[in-house]
């Protein structure tokens, strides 16, 4: 019962994190479209039929680069933490932590517990990625760099599964 209740709460937190992450990504996308329109206008090519490309994206909140970077990294952090905790609560956190050690045959009393280093290394890698995600807005405020880092973070966590 406890696992299903935690899972239910994590789904709600994940949904909220995805909303924040999606809005900040849209802000980055609108900035890219505005930069492209500016470059087209300066270069003197393209056409202007009175409509802007950003209208196709819908309304967007006006937000500073620092705030959008903080919301982007916080949203990605919440999404990653929610997904990792959902995996842990699937079979129980205690059982998931038991994978960190393995039984070794032999020894004085038959079976002894030894660290299972591949699992520990992957867990430490994930903790490092999560800490980097949490502090991502402190490293850079540039939307292009943030989205590239976000992609690399998601790719690294996918590869670690």
C-alpha positions as CSV (number, residue, x, y, z in Angstrom):
1,X,0.0,0.0,0.0
2,X,2.8,2.4,0.9
3,X,4.6,1.8,-2.5
4,X,1.4,2.5,-4.5
5,X,0.7,5.7,-2.5
6,X,4.3,6.9,-3.0
7,X,4.0,6.1,-6.7
8,X,0.7,8.1,-6.9
9,X,2.4,11.1,-5.4
10,X,5.4,10.8,-7.6
11,X,3.2,10.7,-10.7
12,X,1.8,14.1,-9.6
13,X,5.2,15.6,-8.9
14,X,6.4,14.3,-12.3
15,X,3.5,15.9,-14.1
16,X,4.2,19.3,-12.4
17,X,7.9,19.0,-13.3
18,X,7.1,18.2,-16.9
19,X,4.9,21.3,-17.1
20,X,7.6,23.6,-15.8
21,X,10.2,21.9,-18.0
22,X,7.9,22.2,-21.1
23,X,7.2,25.9,-20.5
24,X,10.9,26.8,-20.1
25,X,11.7,24.8,-23.2
26,X,9.1,26.8,-25.1
27,X,10.6,30.0,-23.9
28,X,14.0,28.8,-25.3
29,X,12.3,27.9,-28.6
30,X,10.7,31.3,-28.9
31,X,14.1,32.9,-28.3
32,X,15.6,30.8,-31.1
33,X,12.7,31.8,-33.5
34,X,13.1,35.5,-32.6
35,X,16.9,35.3,-33.3
36,X,16.2,33.5,-36.6
37,X,13.7,36.2,-37.6
38,X,16.2,39.0,-36.7
39,X,18.9,37.4,-38.7
40,X,16.6,37.0,-41.7
41,X,15.6,40.6,-41.5
42,X,19.2,41.8,-41.2
43,X,20.3,39.6,-44.2
44,X,17.4,41.0,-46.3
45,X,16.0,37.7,-47.4
46,X,12.8,35.9,-46.6
47,X,9.4,37.5,-46.8
48,X,7.2,39.4,-44.5
49,X,3.5,38.7,-44.9
50,X,2.6,40.5,-41.6
51,X,2.6,37.3,-39.5
52,X,5.4,36.3,-37.2
53,X,6.7,32.8,-36.9
54,X,6.4,33.1,-33.1
55,X,2.6,33.3,-33.5
56,X,2.6,29.7,-34.5
57,X,4.0,28.8,-31.1
58,X,1.3,30.6,-29.2
59,X,1.7,33.1,-26.3
60,X,4.8,33.0,-24.3
61,X,5.7,34.5,-20.9
62,X,8.4,37.1,-20.8
63,X,11.1,35.9,-18.5
64,X,14.8,36.7,-18.0
65,X,17.5,34.3,-19.1
66,X,18.5,33.7,-15.4
67,X,15.0,32.8,-14.4
68,X,14.4,30.6,-17.4
69,X,17.7,28.8,-16.7
70,X,16.8,28.3,-13.1
71,X,13.3,27.0,-14.0
72,X,14.8,24.8,-16.8
73,X,17.3,23.1,-14.5
74,X,14.8,22.8,-11.6
75,X,12.1,21.3,-13.9
76,X,14.6,18.8,-15.3
77,X,15.8,18.0,-11.8
78,X,12.3,17.3,-10.6
79,X,11.6,15.1,-13.6
80,X,14.7,13.1,-13.1
81,X,14.3,12.7,-9.4
82,X,10.6,11.6,-9.8
83,X,11.6,9.0,-12.4
84,X,14.4,7.6,-10.3
85,X,12.2,7.4,-7.2
86,X,9.5,5.8,-9.2
87,X,11.9,3.1,-10.2
88,X,13.0,2.7,-6.6
89,X,9.4,2.5,-5.2
90,X,8.4,-0.1,-7.9
91,X,9.9,-3.0,-5.8
92,X,10.7,-1.0,-2.7
93,X,13.6,1.1,-1.7
94,X,15.0,-1.5,0.8
95,X,15.1,-4.2,-2.0
96,X,16.7,-1.7,-4.4
97,X,19.4,-0.9,-1.9
98,X,20.1,-4.7,-1.4
99,X,21.4,-4.7,-5.0
100,X,24.4,-2.7,-3.8
101,X,25.8,-5.8,-2.2
102,X,26.0,-9.4,-3.3
103,X,26.5,-12.7,-1.6
104,X,29.9,-14.3,-2.1
105,X,30.3,-18.0,-1.6
106,X,33.0,-19.2,0.7
107,X,34.3,-17.5,3.8
108,X,33.9,-18.7,7.4
109,X,30.2,-18.9,7.6
110,X,29.3,-19.9,4.1
111,X,28.1,-16.7,2.5
112,X,29.5,-13.2,3.0
113,X,28.2,-9.9,1.7
114,X,30.6,-8.0,-0.6
115,X,30.0,-4.7,-2.4
116,X,28.6,-5.1,-5.9
117,X,30.8,-2.5,-7.5
118,X,29.2,-2.2,-11.0
119,X,25.8,-1.3,-9.3
120,X,27.5,1.1,-6.9
121,X,29.4,2.9,-9.7
122,X,26.2,3.3,-11.8
123,X,24.4,4.7,-8.7
124,X,27.2,7.2,-8.0
125,X,27.2,8.2,-11.7
126,X,23.4,8.9,-11.4
127,X,23.9,10.9,-8.2
128,X,26.6,13.0,-10.0
129,X,24.3,13.6,-13.0
130,X,21.5,14.6,-10.7
131,X,23.7,17.0,-8.7
132,X,25.0,18.5,-12.0
133,X,21.4,18.9,-13.2
134,X,20.4,20.6,-9.9
135,X,23.3,23.1,-10.3
136,X,23.0,23.5,-14.1
137,X,21.7,27.1,-14.0
138,X,24.8,28.1,-12.0
139,X,27.1,26.9,-14.8
140,X,25.4,28.6,-17.8
141,X,22.5,30.8,-18.7
142,X,22.7,30.4,-22.4
143,X,19.6,28.6,-23.8
144,X,21.5,26.7,-26.4
145,X,24.0,25.4,-23.9
146,X,21.2,24.6,-21.4
147,X,19.3,22.5,-24.0
148,X,22.4,20.7,-25.1
149,X,23.3,19.9,-21.5
150,X,19.7,18.8,-20.9
151,X,19.9,16.5,-23.9
152,X,23.2,15.0,-22.7
153,X,21.8,14.5,-19.2
154,X,18.8,12.6,-20.5
155,X,21.1,10.6,-22.8
156,X,23.5,9.7,-20.0
157,X,20.7,8.6,-17.7
158,X,19.2,6.6,-20.4
159,X,22.5,4.8,-21.1
160,X,22.9,4.1,-17.4
161,X,19.7,2.1,-17.2
